[in-house]
């Protein structure tokens, strides 16, 4: 057992390392901090909710450095858009942190945060799985067209004529209202500070559906925004004495390895598949948080870590299979050239 003096909690150090590794894979693959898994997991392992939130924000900051660098090498990052959303999201993070500390004084932070988790996770999960189901029923030509076309919501958002306007050439987002970027950034930051997450499970759908970014570009850009907002979030939670630095560092060690695996996988796996597994992940985490709310913490822990493990294995398997398939295709092409 590892004693964490700031949170005054005894936890399994290997469990923290393992959580960091698995969440690193999922985070690098989905473009999220993975805190919607880590915060509930830390709470289940014995961290008080405020410490679980603060410690997880610090861990996400460290992990995002590795994941962002990997996605930048793959050219999956719109730095200008990520910078705007990250810097503007800092204000939202502060609002979320103030709300958490107020609820902690009222003795209501745990139940309320878990209830918000449940609502948000189920709503987003069902929506993204439903979208993939509709996509799977299309013909091959319709699938190609659907992947190229921007979502209907993105078209409506970009037609809003409320100046001033701004463009993001890397993401091919042209002449969009600055007020839209301001609102979406602060909102995702508020969610980040309140739920103790990087805001990725809110920001990635926003980037895809509201701004029309391709899935892999949304993944990389969100990780860069997370890096900015969580540097601020870690700072303000540390000032409040709500960061268990030893626990965060242990998770960062595991996450640094896992994040590289997940980031590389996005270069080989199609965007719609990423959205499907993202939606499944959200639903499974939502169920585990619900079980915690129903005073079944052990069952919640098994479901949470078990589902994260299975998804991590699936991502690694899909990556290995895709690499092998590309190697076979390259070998076949080389043999044809020799002939």
C-alpha positions in Angstrom: 0.0 0.0 0.0 1.1 3.5 -0.8 0.4 6.2 1.8 -0.6 9.6 0.4 0.0 12.1 3.1 -1.8 15.1 1.6 -5.1 13.2 1.0 -4.4 11.1 4.1 -5.3 7.9 2.1 -3.7 4.5 1.6 -4.0 3.1 -1.9 -2.5 0.4 -4.0 0.5 1.9 -5.9 0.3 -0.7 -8.6 -3.3 0.1 -9.2 -2.5 3.7 -9.7 0.3 2.8 -12.2 -2.1 0.5 -14.0 -4.9 3.1 -14.2 -2.4 5.6 -15.6 -1.3 3.1 -18.3 -4.8 2.1 -19.4 -6.1 5.7 -19.4 -3.0 6.7 -21.3 -4.0 4.4 -24.1 -7.6 5.5 -24.1 -6.7 9.2 -23.8 -4.2 9.1 -26.6 -6.7 7.3 -28.8 -9.9 9.3 -28.0 -8.2 12.7 -27.5 -9.3 13.0 -23.9 -7.6 13.3 -20.5 -9.4 10.1 -19.4 -10.4 11.7 -16.2 -14.0 10.5 -16.6 -12.4 7.2 -15.7 -9.7 8.3 -13.3 -11.7 10.6 -11.1 -14.3 8.0 -10.3 -11.6 5.4 -10.0 -9.6 7.4 -7.5 -12.8 8.1 -5.5 -13.6 4.4 -5.5 -10.0 3.6 -4.3 -10.5 5.9 -1.3 -9.6 9.4 -2.4 -12.0 12.1 -1.1 -13.9 13.5 -4.2 -12.2 17.0 -4.0 -8.7 15.3 -3.9 -9.7 12.8 -6.7 -10.6 15.8 -8.9 -7.5 17.8 -8.1 -5.0 14.9 -8.4 -6.5 13.8 -11.6 -6.2 17.2 -13.2 -2.5 17.3 -12.3 -2.0 13.8 -13.7 -3.8 14.8 -17.0 -1.5 17.7 -17.4 1.6 15.5 -17.3 0.1 12.9 -19.6 -1.1 15.4 -22.2 2.5 16.6 -22.8 3.4 13.2 -24.2 0.1 12.7 -26.1 0.1 16.1 -27.7 3.7 15.7 -28.9 2.9 12.4 -30.5 -0.2 13.8 -32.3 1.8 16.9 -33.4 4.3 14.6 -35.2 1.3 13.0 -37.0 0.0 16.5 -37.9 -3.3 16.0 -36.0 -3.1 19.3 -34.1 -4.6 22.7 -35.0 -2.4 24.7 -32.6 -4.3 28.0 -33.2 -7.7 26.6 -32.4 -6.3 24.6 -29.5 -4.6 27.7 -28.1 -7.9 29.7 -28.2 -9.9 27.0 -26.6 -7.3 26.2 -24.0 -6.7 29.8 -22.9 -10.4 30.8 -22.9 -11.2 27.5 -21.1 -9.1 28.6 -18.1 -11.9 31.0 -17.0 -14.3 28.1 -17.1 -12.0 25.9 -15.1 -11.9 28.5 -12.4 -15.7 28.7 -12.2 -15.8 24.9 -12.0 -13.3 24.7 -9.2 -15.1 27.4 -7.2 -18.3 25.4 -7.5 -16.6 22.2 -6.3 -15.2 23.9 -3.2 -18.5 25.4 -2.4 -20.3 22.1 -2.7 -17.5 20.5 -0.5 -18.3 23.0 2.2 -22.0 22.1 1.9 -21.1 18.4 2.2 -22.7 17.6 -1.2 -19.8 17.5 -3.6 -19.7 13.7 -4.1 -23.3 12.9 -4.9 -23.8 16.0 -7.1 -20.6 15.5 -9.1 -21.5 11.8 -9.6 -25.0 12.7 -10.7 -23.7 15.2 -13.3 -21.3 12.6 -14.5 -24.1 10.1 -15.0 -26.3 12.5 -17.0 -23.5 13.7 -19.3 -21.9 10.3 -19.9 -25.1 8.6 -20.8 -26.3 11.4 -23.1 -23.1 11.6 -25.1 -22.6 7.9 -25.2 -26.0 7.1 -26.5 -25.7 9.9 -29.1 -22.4 8.7 -30.5 -23.4 5.1 -30.6 -26.6 6.0 -32.3 -24.6 8.0 -34.9 -22.4 5.0 -35.7 -25.5 2.8 -36.0 -26.9 5.1 -38.6 -23.6 5.3 -40.4 -23.3 1.5 -40.4 -26.6 1.2 -42.3 -25.3 3.3 -45.3 -23.9 1.9 -48.5 -20.2 2.2 -49.2 -20.6 5.3 -51.4 -22.8 6.9 -48.8 -20.2 6.1 -46.0 -17.5 7.9 -48.0 -19.7 10.9 -48.5 -20.8 10.9 -44.9 -17.1 10.9 -43.7 -16.3 13.9 -46.0 -19.3 16.0 -45.2 -19.4 18.1 -42.1 -22.2 17.4 -39.5 -25.4 19.4 -40.0 -24.8 21.2 -36.7 -21.4 22.4 -37.8 -22.9 23.9 -41.0 -25.5 25.8 -38.9 -22.9 27.1 -36.4 -20.6 28.3 -39.2 -23.5 30.2 -40.8 -24.0 32.3 -37.7 -23.3 35.9 -38.7 -22.3 37.5 -35.5 -19.0 39.3 -35.8 -16.1 39.5 -35.2 -15.0 36.4 -37.1 -12.0 34.1 -37.0 -10.7 31.3 -39.2 -8.6 28.2 -38.5 -6.8 27.1 -41.7 -5.4 23.8 -40.3 -8.9 22.6 -39.4 -10.4 24.2 -42.5 -12.8 26.2 -40.2 -13.5 29.4 -42.1 -15.0 32.7 -40.9 -16.7 31.5 -37.7 -18.0 33.8 -35.0 -15.5 34.5 -32.3 -18.4 34.5 -29.8 -19.1 30.8 -30.7 -15.4 29.9 -29.9 -15.6 32.0 -26.7 -18.8 30.2 -25.4 -17.7 26.7 -26.3 -14.3 27.2 -24.7 -15.6 28.5 -21.4 -18.3 25.8 -21.3 -15.8 23.0 -21.8 -13.5 24.6 -19.2 -16.4 24.8 -16.7 -17.0 21.1 -17.2 -13.3 20.4 -16.8 -13.0 22.3 -13.5 -16.3 20.9 -12.1 -15.9 17.2 -13.0 -12.1 17.1 -12.6 -11.6 16.2 -16.2 -9.6 17.6 -19.1 -12.9 18.5 -20.7 -12.1 16.2 -23.6 -15.3 14.1 -23.5 -17.2 17.4 -24.0 -14.6 19.2 -26.2 -14.1 16.3 -28.7 -17.8 16.1 -29.6 -17.9 19.9 -29.8 -14.9 19.9 -32.2 -16.5 17.2 -34.3 -20.2 18.1 -34.4 -20.2 21.9 -33.7 -17.0 22.9 -35.6 -16.8 20.1 -38.1 -13.3 18.9 -37.5 -12.3 15.4 -38.8 -12.1 12.9 -35.8 -8.3 12.6 -35.8 -7.9 16.4 -35.9 -10.4 16.8 -33.1 -8.4 14.3 -31.0 -5.1 16.0 -31.4 -6.4 19.6 -31.1 -8.3 18.7 -27.9 -5.2 17.2 -26.3 -3.3 20.4 -26.9 -6.2 22.4 -25.4 -6.2 20.0 -22.4 -2.5 20.7 -21.9 -3.2 24.4 -21.5 -6.4 24.3 -19.4 -5.0 21.6 -17.1 -1.8 23.4 -16.4 -4.0 26.1 -14.9 -6.4 23.6 -13.3 -3.5 21.8 -11.6 -2.1 25.1 -10.3 -5.3 26.4 -8.7 -6.2 23.0 -7.2 -2.7 22.7 -5.8 -3.1 26.2 -4.2 -6.2 24.9 -2.6 -4.3 21.9 -1.2 -6.4 19.4 -3.2 -3.6 17.7 -5.2 -1.9 14.5 -4.1 1.3 14.9 -6.0 2.7 11.5 -5.3 -0.4 9.8 -6.6 -0.4 12.0 -9.7 3.3 11.2 -10.5 2.7 7.5 -10.2 -0.1 7.7 -12.7 1.9 9.9 -15.1 4.6 7.2 -15.3 2.1 4.6 -16.6 0.3 7.2 -18.8 3.4 8.3 -20.6 3.7 4.8 -22.1 0.1 4.2 -22.7 -0.5 7.7 -24.4 2.1 6.9 -27.1 0.3 3.6 -28.0 -3.1 5.3 -28.2 -1.8 8.2 -30.2 -0.2 6.0 -32.9 -3.4 4.0 -33.1 -5.4 7.0 -34.5 -3.2 7.0 -37.6 -4.4 3.5 -38.5 -8.0 3.3 -37.3 -10.9 5.0 -39.1 -12.6 8.0 -37.5 -16.0 6.5 -37.2 -14.6 3.5 -35.4 -13.0 5.9 -32.9 -16.4 7.5 -32.3 -18.1 4.1 -31.7 -15.6 3.0 -29.1 -15.7 6.4 -27.5 -19.5 6.2 -27.1 -19.2 2.7 -25.6 -16.5 3.9 -23.2 -18.8 6.8 -22.0 -21.7 4.4 -21.4 -19.6 1.9 -19.4 -18.1 4.6 -17.2 -21.6 6.1 -16.7 -22.9 2.7 -15.4 -19.9 2.4 -13.0 -20.6 5.9 -11.6 -24.3 4.9 -11.2 -23.3 1.8 -9.2 -21.1 4.0 -7.0 -24.1 6.2 -6.4 -26.1 3.1 -5.5 -23.5 2.3 -2.8 -22.0 -0.6 -4.8 -18.4 0.7 -4.9 -16.7 -2.7 -5.4 -18.9 -3.7 -8.3 -18.3 -0.2 -9.8 -14.5 -0.6 -9.5 -14.5 -3.9 -11.2 -16.7 -2.6 -14.1 -14.7 0.6 -14.4 -11.2 -1.0 -14.6 -12.4 -4.1 -16.4 -14.1 -2.2 -19.2 -11.1 0.2 -19.5 -8.8 -2.8 -19.8 -10.9 -4.5 -22.4 -11.1 -1.3 -24.5 -7.3 -0.8 -24.1 -6.7 -4.4 -25.4 -9.1 -3.8 -28.3 -7.2 -0.6 -29.3 -3.8 -2.4 -29.1 -5.2 -5.4 -31.1 -6.6 -3.1 -33.8 -3.3 -1.2 -34.0 -1.3 -4.4 -34.4 -3.7 -5.8 -37.0 -3.7 -2.6 -39.0 0.1 -2.4 -39.0 0.4 -6.0 -40.1 -2.2 -5.4 -42.9 -0.2 -2.4 -44.2 3.0 -4.5 -44.1 1.4 -7.2 -46.1 0.1 -4.7 -48.7 3.5 -3.1 -49.0 5.1 -6.6 -49.4 2.6 -7.5 -52.1 3.2 -4.2 -53.9 7.0 -4.7 -53.8 6.6 -8.2 -55.3 4.4 -6.9 -58.1 7.0 -4.2 -58.9 9.8 -6.8 -59.0 7.8 -8.8 -61.6 
